Amino acid sequence: MKRNLVIAIVIIIVIAADRYYLLQKGGSSSSAETIKIGGAFALTGFASAWGEADRNAALLAVEEINSRGGINGKQAELVIEDTGSDNTKTANAVIKLINIDSVKFIVGATWLDSYGSASPIVEDKRVVMVTPSAGITAVQNPKPFKYIFSTWYKWCCRKIITSK
């Protein structure tokens, strides 16, 4: 189930990325371009089991998309950074993906304890970030996030949501 969810997330991001690039180019789409998607995954540290699973599912999704011709003739490229299950490393990974790799979409960060450091960065830079494994409490904020989405919803979070 989690694999299918991550694949669906990557597909949605690839479609959104293609629309974004199409609008930026004034309606023309070049088949030579690739759509870069950032992957901020906890590949080391205490959350590495989750980060590796998220990375593997995202790689599989990109492979499946590309084997079917990509999106409007564009191949997807996943640029992966290790968050190290750590706030500082997560922030650095996200900054690199945005400023050096020029991604406009990120899958991750992949764990509640390191997710919070990425939130203000992507909001400020207006980069869409979808997390497959940061709990609903990680994306709650007094002011709603415009560019951050979580797909992880466990029974334990229902009480938090319904108790307000």
ABEGO torsion letter per residue (X at the ends): XAAAAAAAAAAAAAAAAAAAAAAAAGGBBBAABBBBBBBBBBABEAAAAAAAAAAAAAAAAAAAAAAAGEBGGBBBBBBBBBAGGBAAAAAAAAAAAAAAAGBABBBOBABAAAAAAAAAAAAAAGBBBBBAABBAAAABBABBBAABBBABBBAAAAAAAAAX
